[in-house]
Structure formats: C-alpha cells, structure tokens
Amino acid sequence: MHLRQAVFVVEQDCPYQDLDGKDKKCYQLICRNGKGDIVATARILPPGLAYSDAAAVGRVVIDDEIRGHGIGHELMDRCIKFCSVEFGNSQIRISAQKHLEQYYGKHDFLTTGNEYLEDGIPHVEMLFTPVNEN
C-alpha cells in the first residue's frame, strides 16, 4: 500500500480512493529487492470481481528507482502466467494509463477502443486473450 500511495498519489499527484474493498479478494504479486523492500506490485482480480467475463490486473506499480530495468515486464509476465494457472483460459482486462498502451501491447494486450478519464488521467481499456493450444 505504501508503494502504491507513493507512486499513484504523491508522484503522479492524483488523490484517489485506493482502498476499494477489493484487495482482500485479490491476489497480490509482490517483488522485493535484496534488502527485503517492496519495489513492485500488481493486483490480480479473479473473474467476476471487476469484470464478469475476465480476470483483471491492476494497481501495477514499480518503484521509480528500478524503472527501466525490466522488472515491470517480468511482473506482467508473471501476472499473465498466474492468471493462466489459476483461472485457465480466462481473458485478462486492464485499465491502462494511455501513455503505457504500447508497453502493455508488448505483452499482447490489445486496446478495446474504450478510452476514458480515470481520476483525471487518460486511460484505455485493454484485453489479453490467451491462445488456445488445442
């Protein structure tokens, strides 16, 4: 929670209601550095919690001191793998900040065309559809 507040509220100057009651029903992917400090997190929502037809990944945050070193890409890869193991062939939806659309595109998320302002920041809805290996 501290890292999420430090980045989303303080760094991005965006006061918003982070505690939405969903965290206790979610999975949290946490990355720590060698000293045990949390440096990256993501929240994974099971299908039905945020979207009736898909799992969701949100609250993806990387400490500014380690951005640009590939941790975010590893975090997203692990989120996708976790969803595949835990939820099978469920699609994954994200609400991405618009300037990160290409970043998430590298992980095969495609925009749905739904663009909107969330807490005053341009966002785009994106969808990952697992490849059916049958």
N, C-alpha and C positions, 0 to 999 in steps of 0.2 A: 504494500500500500504506500509506503514511503517513496519508493522509486516512481510509482505511478503519479503521485502528487507532485513530486519534484519536477517531472517532465511535463505532464499534461497541464497542471495548474500554474506552476511557477515559471518554468522555461517557456511554455507556449502561451503564457498569460491568458489562460482560459479557465475561469472558475466554472466548474460543472459538478453535478452530483455523481461522484464516482461510485459511492456505495449505493447500489440499486437493488440490493436484496438477492441478486443472482449468484454472487460469489460462492455462497455456501452450497450451491447446487452444481457448481462448475469444477472442472479440473484446472489446476494452476501449474503451468510449466515454468520452472524457476532455474535460472542459470546463475551460478556463483563464481566468483574469481578465486584465486588461490588462497586468499585470506578469509574466505567464507562470506564475503559481502555479496548481496544480491545485485547483479549487474544487468539482468534482462529477465523479463517475464512475459507470459502470454496467458490469456484466459480462454479455456476451451469450454464451450457450452454444448451440452448434448442436444440432439434433435428434439424439437418440441419446446425448448426453453425460450429461445429467442425467435426461432422460425419453425413453423410446423413441418416444413419439408426438408430441413437441413440442419446439420450441426453448424456451429459458428466459432470463429476465432476472433478475439477482440482484446482490447487493452494491451496490445503488443507494445512493449516499451524496452528501449535499450539505453543504458546509461551513456551520457554524451562522451565520457572518457574512452569508451571502447567502440563507438560507432565507426564504421568503415573498415572493420577487421573481419567481417564475415559472420559474426555472431548472430546477427539478425537473420541471415539466410539459413544458418543451421537451426535456429529457433523455429522458423517457419517449416523447414523440412521435418523437424521432429513433431510439430503440431499436426502436420498432414499425416505422417506415419501413425501417430497416436490415434487420430480420428479413424483411420483405416482399420486399425486393430480393434478399437473399442466399439465403433459404430458401423463397421462393414462398408458397404458401398454408398454411404450417405454423402450427399453433396455437402460442401462447406461454404457458407456465406461469410463475407466480411464487409464491414463498413470502413472503407479505406479513406484516409485523407487523400484528396485529389492529387496532390503532388507526389504521392507514393504509388500511383497507379502502375507505372512501369516496373517498379520494384516488385510488387505483388504479381505482376504479369510474368516475371521470371520464374514464378512458382506455379504457373499455369492457371492463375485466377484470371477470369475474363470479366470485363465490365458488363453489367446488365443494362446499361444505359440510364440507370436511375441515379441522377446527380442531385445533391441537396446540401443545404447548410445544416451542420450539426454543431451546436454551441458556437455559431459564428464562423466556423471553419468549413470550406468546401470539402465535401465527401462524395464518394462514388460507391455504389454497391457493386461487389464483385462476387463471382461464383466459381468455385472449383468443382469440377465433375470428375470423379475417379474413372479411370479407364477400366472397362470390364474386360478381364483377361480370359473370359470364356469364348 
